[in-house]
């Protein structure tokens, strides 16, 4: 078999004795073009509330709250005279019943590429362990990442990370809160994926 100096598939130069073209993936010995699968880059920020340490305690505390409320209602229909105890029991039971709303809240931001290879940002929100909304932004539609910093009424630092378009007043808030490190991590992930400039407003 003669030694090839160029790839028969894409005509790229081959090193002497090479059996694989690094340009197109053509395998000289088998005559087939090999396909490579690129790993999809994905950066996740925030968290889903559907985790064992949040979900199962919420179920247990909700069940306990329901039992406590039922017990207090049953006791109120008998000759049990400790009305303050019944009132406290109902209050505690109701407090336990709202546990899923507290433990079941969460939001997350994911910076990745979709199946078509387009850079996207996905925002998800959960309430009571149920996803209530997912917002997908195509990052190619925006041209810059902008950072705002200010002090609120209590002199507490607040941060806002926004995507902007055409330097006009067209912005979408990606992150709003007091965690500067997380905001910078999200900005770095967007910049890595798209090459967008990152500016302070």
N, C-alpha and C positions, 0 to 999 in steps of 0.2 A: 504494500500500500504506500503510495507516494506521500511524502510529508507536505501538508498543506501550509501555505504561508498566508492565505486569506480564508475567511469563513465563507463557505459556499452559500450560506443563507443571507448574511448581511454584508459580506465583502469586507468585514473588519480585519485588520492585521492579526495574525496568530503567531505566537511564539513557536519556535521549532519543537515538535513533539507534543504540543498542546492538544488535548482531546475535547476541550470545552471552550466555547466562545463566551467571554465575559460580557460581550456587548448585547447579544440576543439570547444566549442560553442554548445555542445549538451544540448538540453532542456529536462530535465527528464520527466516533465509532458506531453509534447506533443510528445515526441519521435522523434523530429526533430533536425537536426543540424543547428544552426543559423549561417548565414554568416555575417561578418562585412565588411564594406567598408572603406578602409583606405584612408585618405585624402592625395592627391598627393601634396608633398612639391614642391613649385615653387618659385624661387627668380628671379625677373626681374630687370634689370639695363638698364639705358638709356630709350629712349622713341620712340614710333612711331610718325611720323609727322602728322598722320591722326587724328587730333583733331579739334574740331570746331573753336578754336581760331587761328589755322594756316590754315586750309583748306579753309574756307569761305573767309577770307581776301585775300588769294591768288587768288581765283576765281574773286573776286571783282576788285582787282588791275590789274589782267590780262585783264579783260574786259575794264577797264578804259584805260589801255595802248593801246589796240587795237583801241578803239574809237579815242584816241589822235593821233595815227599814221595815221589813215584813214582821219581824219580832216585835218592834216598837208599836206597830199598828195593832197587832194581836193583843199586846199587853194593854193598850189604851182601851180595848173593848172589854176588859175584865175589871176586877176590883182592885187591880194594882194601883196604888195611890201615889207613887213617886213620879209625879208629872214632870218634874225637872229632869229626872233621869230619862224619861221617854223623849222629852224634847231634845236633850243632848244626843241621845241615840239616833234620832231621826237626822239631826244636823250632821253627825259623824257619818251616817250611812250615805247621805246625799254627797258629802265631801268625797267619799270613796267612789261613788258612782261617776264622778267627773274625772277620775284618774285617767281613763283612756284619752280624754281630750288633752291632758297635760303630757302624758308619756307618748301619745300617738302623734305629736306634732313634729314635723321636720321639714327641712328643705335642703336641696343639693344642687350643685352646678357641675356639669360635666363638659369638658372641652375635648372634642374628638373629631374624627372624620366619619362621615356616613358611608354607606356601601358604595356610593358613587365616587368617593374620595374627596367630597366637599367638606371643608372645615365647618363645623357646627358647634354651637353652644346650646346645651339643653338644661333648662331649669325645671326642677320638679318640686312639688309641694304636697305634703301629707297632713291631713287632720284626722284625728281619731283612727290612725293606722290605715286610712283610705287615701289613695292618690286623688287629689282634687284638681290637679292641673299640671300640664307639661307644656312648656313653651320652647320651641326649637327656633334658634336664630341661625341663619346662614351667614357666617362671618365674612364671606366675600362681599356681602352687601354693605359692609361698614368699612370706614377707612382709618379709624384711629381709636385708641384706648385712652380714656381721660380719667384723671384722679382728682377728687375734690376732698378737702380737709377743712373742718370747722369745729368750733366748740359749741355745744348745745347750751341751753339755759342754765344747766348745772355745771358748766365748765368741763363737761366730759367730752373727750375727743370723739368725733364722728367721721366716718369715711364713706365716700361714695365712688364706686367704680362704674364708668359708663362707656358704652360704645357710641361713637359719633359718626355722622355721615356728612361729607362735603363741608365740614367746618361751619355749617349753618346750625341753627338751634334744633337739630334732630338728634336726639339722644335716647338711648335705652339704658336704664339702670340695671347693671348686672349684679352688683353687690352694694348693700347699704348696711352699715353697722359700725361696731367699734373695734373690730379685729383687723388691724393693719396688716399683720403678717399674712392672713388668709387672702386679703384683697390683693396683695402683691403677688402671691402664688398664682392666683387666677389670672392676673395680668401677664405674668411670665409665661403661663401655659398658652394664652391666646397669642402672645408675641412669638413664641416658639413655633406655633402651628401656622401662623399667617404672615409673620414679619411686620405686623402693624406697628407704627410708632406709638410710644407710650408717653403721654404728656400730662403735666399738672395744670389744672385750670386755676 
